[in-house]
Amino acid sequence: MGIGSGIALVVIGAILVFALNIDTGGYVDLDLIGYILMGAGVVVFLISLVLMTRRRQTESLTRSSVDPATGERVTRRSLRDNDPIA
């Protein structure tokens, strides 16, 4: 589930609460179901945002050059981890 799923749940819940006026004979309360879907959508949206901001980013850099003294090829690799400090 992601940000789009959260937004979809909020929209479907809002449609059930504010746009539909259907009498189900007292068996199903569409307003309550709509509010539950909107609440679940907000929770999914916020969790997705938190997980997206905590996503780990790694940069890899490779440099190749020739050592002037020996004529050998030198390869240097470095990794940079942009993980936030917790």
MIMARPA-174875 format. One record per residue: residue number from 1; residue in one letter; y, z, x of N, C-alpha, C, CB in turn. Coordinates in steps of 0.001 Angstrom, whole numbers, plus 500000, padded with zeros to 6 digits. Each point is the difference from the previous one (the first is absolute). Glycine has a CB too. Layout:
+-----+------+--------+--------+--------+--------+--------+--------+--------+--------+--------+--------+--------+--------+
! seq ! type !    n.y !    n.z !    n.x !   ca.y !   ca.z !   ca.x !    c.y !    c.z !    c.x !   cb.y !   cb.z !   cb.x !
+-----+------+--------+--------+--------+--------+--------+--------+--------+--------+--------+--------+--------+--------+
! NUM !    A !      Y !      Z !      X !      Y !      Z !      X !      Y !      Z !      X !      Y !      Z !      X !
...
+-----+------+--------+--------+--------+--------+--------+--------+--------+--------+--------+--------+--------+--------+
//
This chain:
+-----+------+--------+--------+--------+--------+--------+--------+--------+--------+--------+--------+--------+--------+
! seq ! type !    n.y !    n.z !    n.x !   ca.y !   ca.z !   ca.x !    c.y !    c.z !    c.x !   cb.y !   cb.z !   cb.x !
+-----+------+--------+--------+--------+--------+--------+--------+--------+--------+--------+--------+--------+--------+
!   1 !    M ! 498828 ! 500000 ! 500842 ! 501172 ! 500000 ! 499158 ! 501227 ! 500000 ! 500882 ! 498775 ! 501205 ! 498163 !
!   2 !    G ! 502216 ! 498134 ! 501375 ! 501196 ! 499930 ! 500799 ! 501242 ! 500165 ! 499158 ! 498809 ! 498541 ! 501586 !
!   3 !    I ! 502278 ! 501005 ! 498979 ! 501277 ! 500110 ! 499307 ! 499978 ! 499184 ! 498717 ! 501171 ! 500355 ! 502189 !
!   4 !    G ! 498241 ! 498469 ! 497861 ! 499928 ! 499145 ! 498811 ! 499185 ! 500626 ! 498885 ! 500225 ! 498032 ! 501476 !
!   5 !    S ! 498706 ! 502654 ! 498879 ! 499178 ! 500671 ! 498987 ! 500784 ! 501125 ! 499330 ! 497923 ! 499432 ! 501303 !
!   6 !    G ! 502835 ! 501305 ! 499462 ! 500823 ! 501070 ! 499435 ! 501041 ! 499464 ! 499042 ! 499636 ! 501317 ! 502061 !
!   7 !    I ! 501007 ! 497586 ! 498338 ! 501010 ! 499397 ! 499129 ! 499344 ! 499464 ! 498736 ! 501411 ! 499407 ! 501997 !
!   8 !    A ! 497409 ! 499986 ! 498125 ! 499300 ! 499467 ! 498828 ! 499628 ! 501122 ! 499032 ! 499109 ! 498110 ! 501399 !
!   9 !    L ! 500431 ! 503026 ! 499121 ! 499664 ! 501118 ! 499124 ! 501227 ! 500535 ! 499272 ! 498120 ! 500581 ! 501529 !
!  10 !    V ! 503005 ! 499495 ! 499150 ! 501231 ! 500466 ! 499363 ! 500426 ! 499034 ! 498897 ! 500701 ! 501121 ! 502147 !
!  11 !    V ! 499212 ! 497585 ! 498121 ! 500401 ! 499000 ! 499009 ! 499084 ! 500047 ! 498779 ! 500901 ! 498545 ! 501842 !
!  12 !    I ! 497798 ! 501527 ! 498377 ! 499063 ! 500061 ! 498876 ! 500222 ! 501272 ! 499192 ! 498320 ! 498661 ! 501310 !
!  13 !    G ! 501898 ! 502446 ! 499350 ! 500281 ! 501248 ! 499300 ! 501284 ! 499938 ! 499203 ! 498787 ! 501197 ! 501775 !
!  14 !    A ! 502263 ! 498196 ! 498797 ! 501265 ! 499881 ! 499285 ! 499849 ! 499098 ! 498780 ! 501243 ! 500360 ! 502149 !
!  15 !    I ! 497965 ! 498595 ! 497958 ! 499757 ! 499133 ! 498843 ! 499293 ! 500782 ! 498897 ! 499867 ! 497982 ! 501511 !
!  16 !    L ! 499138 ! 502815 ! 498869 ! 499286 ! 500790 ! 498989 ! 500911 ! 501025 ! 499335 ! 497891 ! 499683 ! 501296 !
!  17 !    V ! 503017 ! 500916 ! 499464 ! 500856 ! 501049 ! 499445 ! 501149 ! 499417 ! 499194 ! 499397 ! 501463 ! 501919 !
!  18 !    F ! 501317 ! 497583 ! 498661 ! 501272 ! 499574 ! 499408 ! 499922 ! 498727 ! 499174 ! 501077 ! 501081 ! 501900 !
!  19 !    A ! 497969 ! 498040 ! 498346 ! 500010 ! 498698 ! 499337 ! 499011 ! 499904 ! 498841 ! 500686 ! 499020 ! 502160 !
!  20 !    L ! 498213 ! 501693 ! 497910 ! 498997 ! 499889 ! 498952 ! 500178 ! 501099 ! 498962 ! 498416 ! 498959 ! 501635 !
!  21 !    N ! 501424 ! 500652 ! 497112 ! 500053 ! 500953 ! 498899 ! 498814 ! 499699 ! 499096 ! 502553 ! 500217 ! 500119 !
!  22 !    I ! 496263 ! 500158 ! 500342 ! 498764 ! 499699 ! 499289 ! 499410 ! 501309 ! 499487 ! 499575 ! 497937 ! 501432 !
!  23 !    D ! 500012 ! 502055 ! 497305 ! 499357 ! 501172 ! 499414 ! 498496 ! 499888 ! 500219 ! 501841 ! 500244 ! 498260 !
!  24 !    T ! 497599 ! 500673 ! 502515 ! 498566 ! 499969 ! 500297 ! 499220 ! 500949 ! 499107 ! 500535 ! 499400 ! 502353 !
!  25 !    G ! 500091 ! 501164 ! 496632 ! 499314 ! 500896 ! 499092 ! 499843 ! 501398 ! 500544 ! 498828 ! 498054 ! 499122 !
!  26 !    G ! 501899 ! 502299 ! 501905 ! 499941 ! 501338 ! 500548 ! 498915 ! 500210 ! 501039 ! 500896 ! 500748 ! 497872 !
!  27 !    Y ! 498328 ! 498237 ! 502419 ! 498916 ! 500152 ! 500977 ! 500499 ! 499906 ! 501446 ! 498434 ! 499034 ! 498311 !
!  28 !    V ! 502511 ! 500076 ! 501914 ! 500506 ! 499763 ! 501352 ! 501513 ! 500133 ! 499983 ! 498057 ! 498464 ! 500546 !
!  29 !    D ! 502478 ! 502335 ! 500348 ! 501450 ! 500140 ! 500125 ! 500468 ! 499083 ! 501129 ! 499945 ! 502413 ! 499145 !
!  30 !    L ! 500580 ! 496421 ! 500479 ! 500415 ! 499015 ! 501006 ! 501191 ! 500487 ! 500826 ! 499161 ! 498192 ! 498496 !
!  31 !    D ! 501681 ! 502644 ! 500901 ! 501124 ! 500542 ! 500774 ! 499495 ! 500881 ! 501143 ! 501452 ! 499927 ! 497942 !
!  32 !    L ! 497582 ! 500930 ! 501783 ! 499448 ! 500868 ! 501041 ! 499326 ! 499185 ! 501100 ! 499675 ! 501804 ! 498293 !
!  33 !    I ! 499562 ! 497179 ! 501309 ! 499350 ! 499133 ! 500993 ! 501056 ! 499287 ! 500846 ! 498019 ! 499675 ! 498456 !
!  34 !    G ! 503051 ! 499896 ! 500920 ! 501082 ! 499344 ! 500733 ! 500661 ! 500918 ! 501003 ! 500373 ! 498564 ! 498040 !
!  35 !    Y ! 499895 ! 502680 ! 501541 ! 500602 ! 500963 ! 500934 ! 499052 ! 500324 ! 501155 ! 501331 ! 500969 ! 498106 !
!  36 !    I ! 497387 ! 499133 ! 501601 ! 499020 ! 500255 ! 501065 ! 499966 ! 498837 ! 500984 ! 498628 ! 501397 ! 498419 !
!  37 !    L ! 501390 ! 497374 ! 501065 ! 500001 ! 498828 ! 500892 ! 501271 ! 499938 ! 500844 ! 498587 ! 498770 ! 498338 !
!  38 !    M ! 502559 ! 501563 ! 501063 ! 501242 ! 499994 ! 500778 ! 499969 ! 501067 ! 501086 ! 501241 ! 499153 ! 497998 !
!  39 !    G ! 498233 ! 502023 ! 501694 ! 499889 ! 501049 ! 501017 ! 499062 ! 499605 ! 501123 ! 500462 ! 501689 ! 498249 !
!  40 !    A ! 498397 ! 497717 ! 501389 ! 499053 ! 499546 ! 501023 ! 500621 ! 498893 ! 500848 ! 498071 ! 500609 ! 498499 !
!  41 !    G ! 502707 ! 498513 ! 500881 ! 500658 ! 498935 ! 500745 ! 500998 ! 500524 ! 501007 ! 499688 ! 498542 ! 498053 !
!  42 !    V ! 501059 ! 502479 ! 501561 ! 500970 ! 500603 ! 500928 ! 499264 ! 500653 ! 501175 ! 501626 ! 500398 ! 498089 !
!  43 !    V ! 497273 ! 500298 ! 501619 ! 499231 ! 500653 ! 501070 ! 499428 ! 498958 ! 500961 ! 499429 ! 501903 ! 498442 !
!  44 !    V ! 499989 ! 497018 ! 501031 ! 499434 ! 498936 ! 500846 ! 501097 ! 499349 ! 500838 ! 498187 ! 499580 ! 498294 !
!  45 !    F ! 502967 ! 500184 ! 501101 ! 501127 ! 499388 ! 500712 ! 500452 ! 500892 ! 501155 ! 500727 ! 498848 ! 497878 !
!  46 !    L ! 499434 ! 502449 ! 501874 ! 500455 ! 500906 ! 501059 ! 498969 ! 500145 ! 501112 ! 501349 ! 501224 ! 498305 !
!  47 !    I ! 497372 ! 498879 ! 501339 ! 498955 ! 500091 ! 501027 ! 499972 ! 498735 ! 500850 ! 498648 ! 501500 ! 498503 !
!  48 !    S ! 501523 ! 497340 ! 500868 ! 500009 ! 498739 ! 500747 ! 501179 ! 499942 ! 500967 ! 498874 ! 498866 ! 498069 !
!  49 !    L ! 502291 ! 501614 ! 501490 ! 501159 ! 500013 ! 500892 ! 499778 ! 500919 ! 501194 ! 501469 ! 499513 ! 498044 !
!  50 !    V ! 497961 ! 501666 ! 501713 ! 499751 ! 500944 ! 501094 ! 499011 ! 499411 ! 500993 ! 500460 ! 501931 ! 498463 !
!  51 !    L ! 498467 ! 497473 ! 501038 ! 499003 ! 499420 ! 500900 ! 500548 ! 498799 ! 500759 ! 498216 ! 500793 ! 498460 !
!  52 !    M ! 502672 ! 498452 ! 500918 ! 500570 ! 498838 ! 500671 ! 500940 ! 500419 ! 501130 ! 499805 ! 498702 ! 497865 !
!  53 !    T ! 500938 ! 502380 ! 501934 ! 500914 ! 500439 ! 501055 ! 499255 ! 500666 ! 501148 ! 501784 ! 500293 ! 498285 !
!  54 !    R ! 497015 ! 500221 ! 501454 ! 499224 ! 500647 ! 501060 ! 499061 ! 499036 ! 500703 ! 500146 ! 502115 ! 498729 !
!  55 !    R ! 499874 ! 496613 ! 500882 ! 499098 ! 499021 ! 500594 ! 500246 ! 499895 ! 501501 ! 499929 ! 498732 ! 497830 !
!  56 !    R ! 499022 ! 501218 ! 502906 ! 500069 ! 499999 ! 501461 ! 500325 ! 498597 ! 500498 ! 498345 ! 501904 ! 500119 !
!  57 !    Q ! 502546 ! 498024 ! 500852 ! 500388 ! 498732 ! 500598 ! 499741 ! 500063 ! 501498 ! 501748 ! 499612 ! 498209 !
!  58 !    T ! 497604 ! 499352 ! 502321 ! 499687 ! 499943 ! 501423 ! 500482 ! 498657 ! 500545 ! 497985 ! 501537 ! 499707 !
!  59 !    E ! 502692 ! 498517 ! 501415 ! 500446 ! 498784 ! 500670 ! 499205 ! 499837 ! 501289 ! 502329 ! 500205 ! 499000 !
!  60 !    S ! 497253 ! 498585 ! 501265 ! 499263 ! 499706 ! 501227 ! 500798 ! 498969 ! 500790 ! 497749 ! 500512 ! 498900 !
!  61 !    L ! 502440 ! 499762 ! 502385 ! 500778 ! 499112 ! 500860 ! 499179 ! 499690 ! 501249 ! 502198 ! 500950 ! 499129 !
!  62 !    T ! 497649 ! 497765 ! 501190 ! 499255 ! 499570 ! 501185 ! 500926 ! 499152 ! 500867 ! 497782 ! 500046 ! 498737 !
!  63 !    R ! 502306 ! 500313 ! 502543 ! 500819 ! 499238 ! 500942 ! 499125 ! 499569 ! 501161 ! 502091 ! 501267 ! 499342 !
!  64 !    S ! 498044 ! 497490 ! 501033 ! 499266 ! 499472 ! 501158 ! 501002 ! 499495 ! 501030 ! 498016 ! 499362 ! 498548 !
!  65 !    S ! 501703 ! 500940 ! 502707 ! 500843 ! 499512 ! 501087 ! 499141 ! 499851 ! 501246 ! 502062 ! 501108 ! 499014 !
!  66 !    V ! 498529 ! 498309 ! 502022 ! 499301 ! 499794 ! 501267 ! 500635 ! 500918 ! 501038 ! 499428 ! 497577 ! 499418 !
!  67 !    D ! 499711 ! 503190 ! 501268 ! 500465 ! 500894 ! 501055 ! 500447 ! 499144 ! 501179 ! 498434 ! 501872 ! 499249 !
!  68 !    P ! 502836 ! 498231 ! 501180 ! 500477 ! 499137 ! 501086 ! 499354 ! 500313 ! 501355 ! 502146 ! 499813 ! 498767 !
!  69 !    A ! 497416 ! 501400 ! 501441 ! 499424 ! 500357 ! 501303 ! 498585 ! 499459 ! 500157 ! 501409 ! 502057 ! 500024 !
!  70 !    T ! 497780 ! 498061 ! 498945 ! 498597 ! 499592 ! 500125 ! 499692 ! 498705 ! 499276 ! 499411 ! 502379 ! 500200 !
!  71 !    G ! 501436 ! 497188 ! 498882 ! 499757 ! 498776 ! 499241 ! 499022 ! 500191 ! 498845 ! 500461 ! 498742 ! 502073 !
!  72 !    E ! 499171 ! 502498 ! 497653 ! 499065 ! 500272 ! 498899 ! 500751 ! 500102 ! 498679 ! 498456 ! 501197 ! 501585 !
!  73 !    R ! 500826 ! 498438 ! 497372 ! 500568 ! 500097 ! 498660 ! 499875 ! 501450 ! 499517 ! 499410 ! 497562 ! 499495 !
!  74 !    V ! 501697 ! 503000 ! 499987 ! 500044 ! 501375 ! 499529 ! 500289 ! 499978 ! 498505 ! 500783 ! 500856 ! 502268 !
!  75 !    T ! 498380 ! 499839 ! 496978 ! 500195 ! 500095 ! 498552 ! 500267 ! 501450 ! 499634 ! 498496 ! 498004 ! 499591 !
!  76 !    R ! 502575 ! 502226 ! 499695 ! 500361 ! 501348 ! 499569 ! 499983 ! 500037 ! 498470 ! 501423 ! 500382 ! 502092 !
!  77 !    R ! 497858 ! 500574 ! 497372 ! 499922 ! 500169 ! 498546 ! 500549 ! 501368 ! 499639 ! 497986 ! 498470 ! 499846 !
!  78 !    S ! 502798 ! 501567 ! 499098 ! 500516 ! 501284 ! 499530 ! 499932 ! 500045 ! 498478 ! 501524 ! 500182 ! 502013 !
!  79 !    L ! 498172 ! 500980 ! 497488 ! 499952 ! 500247 ! 498564 ! 501086 ! 501010 ! 499637 ! 497504 ! 499503 ! 499927 !
!  80 !    R ! 503158 ! 500248 ! 498994 ! 500987 ! 500940 ! 499502 ! 499618 ! 500355 ! 498584 ! 501823 ! 499062 ! 501485 !
!  81 !    D ! 497984 ! 502217 ! 498261 ! 499596 ! 500492 ! 498694 ! 501225 ! 500580 ! 499310 ! 497641 ! 500482 ! 500810 !
!  82 !    N ! 502732 ! 498954 ! 498060 ! 501190 ! 500460 ! 499268 ! 499634 ! 501008 ! 498910 ! 501102 ! 497797 ! 500467 !
!  83 !    D ! 497900 ! 503010 ! 499800 ! 499570 ! 500998 ! 499025 ! 501004 ! 501143 ! 499994 ! 497564 ! 499377 ! 500326 !
!  84 !    P ! 502936 ! 501024 ! 498496 ! 500971 ! 501098 ! 499990 ! 499367 ! 501320 ! 500425 ! 501247 ! 498826 ! 498188 !
!  85 !    I ! 499546 ! 502003 ! 502452 ! 499501 ! 501292 ! 500470 ! 499950 ! 500938 ! 498795 ! 500958 ! 499653 ! 502357 !
!  86 !    A ! 497865 ! 500933 ! 497431 ! 499839 ! 500882 ! 498842 ! 500171 ! 501437 ! 500419 ! 498460 ! 498364 ! 498920 !
+-----+------+--------+--------+--------+--------+--------+--------+--------+--------+--------+--------+--------+--------+
//
